[in-house]
Amino acid sequence: MARKTSPAVRIGVDTGGTFTDFVIWKDGRLFNRKVLSTPQDPSLAIFEGVGDFLGSGAPAFIIHGTTVATNALLQRKGGRVALVTTAGFEDILAIGRQTRRELYSLQPEERFELIPAGRRFGIRERTLASGQVERTVSRSEVRKVIAKIRKSGAEAVAVCLLHSYASAKNEDVVAEELARAGLLASVSSRLLPEHREFERMSTTATNAFLMPVMDRYLRELDRRLGRAELRIMQSNEGYISPVRARLEPIKTSLSGPAGGAVGARVLARAAGIPNIISFDMGGTSTDVSLIEGRIRRTHEARIGDFPIRLPIIDIHSVGAGGGSIAYTDRGGSLRVGPQSAGADPGPACYGKGELPTVTDANLYLGRMDPEFFLGGRMRIHPDRSRAAVGRLARRIGKSARETALGIVAIANANMEKAIRVISIERGFDPRAFALFSFGGAGGMHAVEMAAHLGMPTVIVPRNAGVLSAFGLLMSDSVKDYTKSLMKPDSQVTLADLESEFRSLEQASFRDMKEDGFAAKDVVLERSLDCRYLGQSYEIDVPFRKARTAARAFLESFHSRHQKLYSYRHDRRPVEIVNLRVKAVAVTPKIPLFEEPGQKTLDPKAMIRKQPIFYGRAAAEGMVIDRSRLAPDNAVRGPALVIDPESTTFLPPNYIARVDGYSNLIIRKAGPR
């Protein structure tokens, strides 16, 4: 899959809810590993997976996709946070946007109070929307507030003053005093210098909520990893230093899924199929993302109860995975997830749990090889799966086979809905995309889901179970910069825009230099957030330097608006809301190369036959050792294609061909 580029050890580590995945690049070879996660201290599983490589003495470079921030948000287990804001605006977080996610629900919406009123402090200061500082903040007042913060027991402080995106002078004073006091501080003008007070305050406060948790975790991880050079994956498809991750942990909230999207884009582009929907099904959750040649990003996201406004890969997640628990609701109907058995106790077949999961259903249906789970390194117990599924079947009055098929069908429906959200609901036809399936459980569901969605092609990469960890090694250092402008296009000259962009780009060069990158290694992308004057929300469009097309962003905006909303107003003033610069420091990658093909299938690849249930019928299907498949080999369903980290279920009337990069390209088979 790759050729030697450097003797250094490069390690991608993706911590999941059930397993921690590793891809190690050393001496021109790739090594894959998968160990059970240790949720109480994720660093234990990481050290278990890479300890022998670190002990070899070779310098190691580690890129880590972590779920620490995500879990802290979902479980509401962050630090105690205080808020410092402009006097009179202490209740912005409590008031919010006054929007309701369930418009017609008669029940009031439960809201999590991130910072209670007793830890919200106002100071007398005022910056106008123009950036003029009308009232300078008093340092003595700030020190009095700091004394109250200490008394409140807060571990971190969110600083969000009115209109600080236009001028950060007053926030800088507050930040200086907090630094002198030795308090962790999340400062809005440094994290998100954009208009919209609620979103800026919510993002800043959520970042502060995560700071104590991430600080403790990274300190412990640094201690265990010793001299290894560590980087943390962000949600924007690039990595940052641990120092930056401690200051801005909110940027790591989707770091694991981001690695999967990067890996999927790289391999799909190499295979000549650039338009894909990535489908990452793990043990606890499923993440999907639409990639139309390039990874799509958004600036609006919500994780659990927390609205976040930051550049982030457009990923939609649902609580459906191999460990999702099947149960009956109060009305006696069969449900699957979002509760998960996780790594401990895990699915019933792991030997500890008693509740049936999606993994148990697949094992019961013959869609897994019980003797080759994790390459045979982990024993699983089919009898426990049969017992767990059987107990649920008696509860709903169905046969065990019908129940197992129902569990899989419901899980598929939940995941298909997620794909519709990022495709059909956003103006894209899923039939124009291939389904790129990975994750430990993805291959067992992908073909059936693609058939329901009308998607003609499924791609399952080699080592699909650890693709997110592989994607971490294919990522770059990425930083995002933004500045609010809030002016109609008629009041802005190209020289004005050029000056503002250069200011942001100079900041990016300074930051990249601190991380050891020269300016020549940094690629810059410019874009603008635009909207018709009077609208509430904006569209991100590219801005290029070419003189002949310098105002082409206006046509890009009109065209994009037409695609999204089916209308355009060419004569209506366009407001430029924000300028954005994406800085990418391009780093050496693991090179990919095509391997020569052979039509003949190695007889040793066919391990045995076993019954595989599909629909109401059971058929004898071949179990294929994927490691023995070569490019141009073809496998016809029903079959299981297995490797140590994942299994691909090939239903009847489908055929999988191996391409030059060892991907399985699965399509409906023609007549024999």
N, C-alpha and C positions, 0 to 999 in steps of 0.2 A: 504493500500500500504506500510505502514511503521509502526514500533513499536517505542515506547518511548526509547530514549537513554539518553537524557539530558534535564533538565528543561529550559536551555537557549534558547532564540529565535534565530533561524538561518533563514536568508532571502536571497533568490536568486532574483536578480533584472536584468531583461534583457530589455534594452531600444531599441525599434525598431523605424522604420520610421513612423509607424502608431499608434501602441500601445506599452505601457510599461507593461511588464508582471512580476508578483510576485508569488513566491512560498514561503510560510512561514511555518516553522516547529516549533511548540510550544506545549509543554506538550504532546508529542507523537502524535500530529495530524498535518495534512497538510492542509493549507489554500491556495487557489488560487485566484488571482485577476488579472484584466486586466483593465487598464485605458488608455484613449487617451494620446499619447505622447505630450509633449510641446517642439517642436523643438527649440524655441527661448531660452529656458532655461530648459534642460532635468531634472534638479534637482527638478523642481516644481512638475512634474508628480511623481517622486520618493517619495517625501515627502507626496504627496496626498495618495499614496498607502500604505505607512508604518507608517504614522504619529501616528495612534492610537496604534500601537504595541510599538513604541518608547515611547509614553506617558504613557504606563503601568508601567514603571520603571524597567522592567526586562532587564538584559544585553543582547544586541543584537549583533550578528555577521552577517555582510552583505557582500555578494559576488556580485559584480556588473559587468555585461557585458555591455559595453558602446559603442555607435556609435560615440562619440565625435571625436575621431581620424579619423575614416573612413569618416565621413561627411566633416571634415576639408580638407582631401585629395581630395575627389571627387569634392568638391566645390571650391577647391584651396583657402581656407580661413584660412591659418595658420598665423604665426607671420612673422615679418621682420627678415631675417636671414643674417648674415655675415659669410664668410668662411675664415679660416686661414689655409694655406697649404704651402708646400715647394715652394720657389720661382721658377718660371718657369712652375709650374703645376696648375696655377690658372684656366685654361680653361678645365680641365678634365670633369667637369659636362656638359659643353656646347658641347664638342666633343662627349662624350658618347661612345657607342660601334659601332657606324656607322652601326647599323642594322636597317632594315625596317620591320615593322609589316605587311605592305601590299606591298609585293615585286613587284607586277606588276601595282600598282597604278601610274597613270601619274601625279597625284597631289602631291606636296611636303607635307610631314607629318608635321602637326602642333605640335610644341613642347612647353611646358610650361617652362619658364626660372625661375627655383626655386630661384636662387641667381644671380642677375644681376652683370655685370662686375664691377660696381662701389662699390660693397660690397664684392669683392673677393680679399684677401690680401695675398701676398707671403712673407715668411720670409726665410732668409738665414740659412739653416741647411741641414744636410744630414746624413741619416742612410742607410747603405747598406743592401741588401737582406739577408746577413749573420747575421744581428743584430749588426754589428760593427757601433758605432757612429763615423762617419768620421768628422763631424763638429757639435759642440755643439751649441744649440740655445742661442742667446744673450737675456738676460732678458730686457735690455734697448731697444732693437729693438722690443720686444714683447709689451712693454709698449707704444711705439710710435704707434704701430698698434692698440692697444686698444683705444688710443685717437682718431684715425681715425674711429674706429668702433662706438664709442660714437657719433661722429659727423654725422655718416651715419643714425643714428636713429634705429639701429638694436636692436631687443629685445632678440635675442639668437645668439649664435656663434657655428658654426660647426668647429671642429678642426680635420684635417685629413692630417697628414704629411706622406711623402713617406716612405714606409716599416716600419711604426710604429708597425705593427703586430709582427715584429721580435724583436724590442726593443722600449719600450714606454718612454724612458728617456726624449727625447725632447718634446714629447706631454705632459708629466707630468709637465714640466716647464711651458708650455703655459697654461695648465689647472690651475696651481697654481696662475698665474698672473690674469687670468680671474676671478677666485674665489675671489681674493683680490679686484678686481674691482667691484664685486657684479653682474657679468653678468651670465646669464644662459648659460651653455656650454654643448655641445654634443661632446664627445671625442671618436674618432674611436677605439683607442686601448682598451677602456673599453666597448664599445658597440659591436664591431665586430672585434676582433683581427685576421683577416684572410687576405690572399693575394687577389689580384684583386683590383686595385686602384679605378676603376670606381664604382664597386658595394659597396665597403667600403665607399667611399665618398658620393655616392648617399644615402645610408642608414643613414649615420651620418647626412647629411644635412637635409634629410626628418625628422629625429628625432628632430633636432633643430627647424624645421618648425612647429612641433606640440607642442613643449615645452610650449610656452606662452599660447596656447589655453587650454591644459590639466591642466596647473598650475592654471589658473583662475577657470576652471570648478571644479577641486577637492577641491580647497579652499572653494568655495561656497557650494559644497556638504557637506564637513566636517562641515561647520557652521550650515547647516540645520539639519544634522543628530545628532549633539551633541555628546553624550558619546558613541554612537554606534561604534563598531570596524569594520572598513571598509577594504575590500580587492578588488582588481581590477583584472578581468579575463584577461589573456593574449591570444595571438593567438596560443600558443603552448600547450594548454589543461590544463594549471595550472594558479594559481593566484599569484599576488605579492602585496606588501604593496603600499599604496598611495604614500609614499615617493619615492619608486622605480619607480612607474608609472609616476611620475612627471619628473624623470630623463630620463626614457626610454619609452616615450609614444608610440613610433612606435611599441612596443611589444603588444599593445592593439588594433591594427588596425582591427583585426577580432575577437574581444573577444566575441561578442554575438553569432555568428555562432559556435565558439569553444565550448561554453556551450551546444549547441544543439548536436554537435558530441559526446561529453562526455555522455550526457543523453541517446542518441540513443545506444551507445556501451554498457552501463550498462544494459539497459532494454532488448536489443536484446540478450546479453549473458545470462541473467537470463531466457529468454524464450527458450534458447537452439538453437538459430539461430544466430551464431556469424558472419556470412558473410552477410553484408548488404550494401546497398547504402542508405545513409541518405538523405532525401528529406525534406528540411525545407522551406516551402512557407509561407511567411508573407504577409504584406500589400504592401510592396514596392519592395522586392527582393526575390529571391529564392537561397538557398545555398545547394549544394550537395557535398557529400564526400563519398569515398569508404572506407569501414572498413572491412578488411580481418582478423577478430579476434582481431585486435588492430587498433588503429587510425593511419593512414598513415600521415607522415610529409614530408615536402619539405623544401629546403633552398632557393628556388627562388620563388618570388611572385611579382605581379604588382597590385597596387591599383590605378586606374585611370592612371595618367601620371607617376607614381612613381615606379620605380623598387626597390625592397627591397630584401636584402639577410639576412634572419634570420630564425631560426627554427620556422616553422609555420605549422599548420594543413593544409593538402592538400585539400583545399576547393575551389570549383569553383562557382562563383556567377554570376547571370544574373539579369537584370532588368525586372523581371516578378513577379508580386504579385497580390493580390486581388485588390489593388488600381491602377494597371496598366491601363493607359488610352487607349481606342480604338479610332482610327481616320483613316482618309484616307490620303495617301501620295499624292504627286503632280501628280502621274499617275492614281489616283483614286482607288488604291488598299487598302484593309483593312489591317491595322497594329495595333499591340498591344504592348505598352511599347516602350522603357524603362521609359518614363515619367510616373510619378505616382501622383495620387491625394493626397497621403499622409494622414495625420490626419486632415488637414485643407486645403481645404474644404472637402476632402474625397470623396468617391464614391457618386453618385447622391442620392442613397437611404439614406445617412446619413442626408440629409435635407438641405445641403448648396450648394454642387456642381451641375453642369449642365452637365458635360461630362460623357459619359458611360465608365464604367470600367469592369474588369473581375468579380468583385463582383456583379455588376448590371446584368451582363449576367447570372450568376448563379442564382440570385434571380428570374429573368424573367423565367428561365427554371425550376423553382420549386425545385432547388437543395439546397435551404436554407429555413429555417422556419422563416418567418418574425416576428412571435410572440415570438421567443425564442432567439433573438440575444443578446449575452452576458447574457444569462439566463433571458432575458426579461427586463434587467436593462436599455437597450438603445433602443429607438424607431427608427425603420427604416421605409422607405416610399416606398413600392413597386410601387406606381403610378409614382414616380419620376424616378425609374429605367425603367419602361415601356416607359415613355416619352423620356428619354435619348437614349435608344436603338432604339426607333422608329425614332427619328431624324436621327440617323446614317444610319438606314435601308433605309430611303427614299433617302439619299445621294448616296448610292451604288446600289439602285434599287433592293433590296431584301426584303423579309418579315422580320418582327421583329424576328421571331423564327429562321430563317436561319442566321440572323445577330448575334444573341446571340450564336448560335451553332458555328458560324465561329470565334467569339471572343475567345471562350473556346478552340477551336481546334488550333488556332494560339498560344495562351498562352501555351498550352500543347507542341506544336512543339518546342517552344523556350526552354522550360524546359527539354524536352527529349534530345535536342542537348547538353545541359550542362551535362547530365548524360553520353552521349556518349563520351564527352571529357575526363571524369575521369575514364572511363571504357574501351571502345573499343580502343580509341586512345592511351591507355597505356597498352594494351595487356591483358585486362581482359574481359571475356564474361559476360555481365550483366545477362544472363540467369542463371548463377551460384549463383546469389545473390538475396536476398529478398529486396524489396523496403520498407524502414522504413520511413513512412510519418508522419510529424508533422508540427507545425505552424498553425496559425488560418485558413489558406485557403488550406493547403495541402491535407486534406482528400477528398475534392471535386474533385480533379484531379488525385489522385494517381492510382486508379484502371485502368482508361482508359490509362494512361501513361505506366503502367506496362504491359498492354496487347500489346501495340504497340512495346515495347522493348523486348517482350517475357519473361518477368520476371514472374515466376509462383506464387509468394507469395507477398502479401502486409501486412505490420504490421502497425497498427495505435494504438499507446499507449493511455492509459487513460490520460486525461488532456493534449492532444496533443498540444493544443493552447499555453501552457505555458511550454513545455518541455525544451526549452533552459534555462529558469529560474531554472527548476528542475536540469538540468545538472550542473549548476553552483554550486549547493549544493553537487553534487557528485564528485567535482573536488578536486585536491590536490594542494599544493604549489609546483611549478615546476620551476627550474632554469636550464639554459643551459650554458655550458662552451665549449670553443673551442680554439685550438692552431694550427697554421699552421706549418707543418714539412717540406714538399716539398723534400722528399728523396725517392730513390728507395728502395724496400724491402730488397735488397741485402746489403744495407748500414746501415740497422737498425736492432739491436738485440732486442730480447724480453725484455731484461733488460732495454734497452733504452725506449721502449714503456711503460713498467711498471712504470718507473720513471716519465715520462711525464704525464701519467694518474694519478698517485698519487698526483702530483702537482696540477692538476685541481681539483681532489677530495678534497684535503685539502682546496682549495679556496671555494668549495661548502659547506663544513662543517662550515667554518667561516661565510659565508653568511646566512646559515640556522640557525646558533646559534643566529645571530642578530635578526632573525625573531621569535625566541623562540622555535626552534626545536632542540632536542638532536640528536646526531649522530646516535643513535640506531633507530631513527624514519625515517632516510633518506635511500632511496633505490637508488642505482646508476646503470646507464646503460652506458656502454662504446661502442663506435663505431668509425669507421675510414672512411674517404673519400678517396677512391682509384680510380686510373685510369691507363690504360696502358700508359707507358712512351711515351710521345709525343702527347697524347690526350689533348683536351682543357677542358673537363668537367669530373666530377667524380661521383662515385656511393657510397652511404652510406651503409656500411656493419657492422654487429655487431662484437665486439671483446670481447671474454670471457677469464677468467683467467685460466681455466683448462689447465694444462701443456700438456696433451696429445692432446689438440685441440687448442693450443695457436696460431698456424699459420693457423688455419682453416679459418681465415678471407680471405685468398687467394682463397680457394675453394669457399667460399661464394661470393667473388667478381666475379670469373670466371662464376659461375652459374647464378648470377644476370645479368651479362653482356649478357650471352646467352639468358636469358628470354627476356631482353629488346631489344636486337639488333640482335638476331638470330645467333651470332657467338661468339667464345671465342679463345684466344691465350694463351694456358697454358705455353708456353716457353718464352713468351714475358715479360720483366721486368714490375713489377707493382709499380707505384709511390704512396706513402702514402702522401696525400696532407694535410689533417687536422685530428687532433684527437678531439673527441667530448665526453663530459660527460653530461648526463642528470641526474639531481638530483631531486628526488621526495620525499617530506616530506609527508608521508601518514597520513591523518587526519581522525577522526571519520566520518562516513557516515550515511545517513538515511538508515536503514536496509530494505530489501525487503523480503517479504514472500509470499508463495503461499496460496491462499484462497481455501477452499473446493468448489467443484462444485455442480451444480444441473441442471438437464436436462430441467426442466419445466420453461418456460418463464413467468415472472410475468405479468399478464394481464394489470397492470397499466403502464407497460413499453410502451405499444402501445397507443400513444397519439391520432392519427387520421390518415386518409388517405388524400393524396393530389396528384394532377397530377404532374408527373415528366417527362420532355422531355428528350429523349435519341435517338439520330439519328433523323429520320423523324417522329417517333411515340411518343405519350404520353401515359403513363401507370399510373394507380393508384398505388402509392407507400405508404408504411407505414412509418410514422414518429415515431422513437423509442427514448425514453428517456434513454440515455446510463447509467445514474446513477442507473437505476433499472435492468441493466443486471448483471448476475452472471456468474462465470466461468462455462463452458460447455454449456451455452446458445448459440443458433445459430439463425442467422437472414438471410433470403434469399432476394435477390434483386428482383425488384427495391425497395429501401428503403433509408431513411435518418436516420443516427444514430447521435443524437445531444447531446452535452453537452454545458455548458455555454461559453466555450472558442473556440469551433470548431465544424465542421460538417463533417461527412463522408458520401459520396455519394456511394451507392452500386448499380451498374447497374444491369439490368436483367441477370440472369444466373450466378450470383456470390453469394457466401455464406460466411458470416462472423461468425467465432466461437470465443468465449471469452476464453482466456487461464487463468491459475491460477494467473497471474499478472495483469489481467484485460485488456490485450492487445486484440485488434481485429485482428485475423489472417484470412485474406481474400484470398480465392482461387476460381478458376473457379468451379462452381457447376457441379456435375455429373447429369445424367438423373434422373428425379423423379421416 
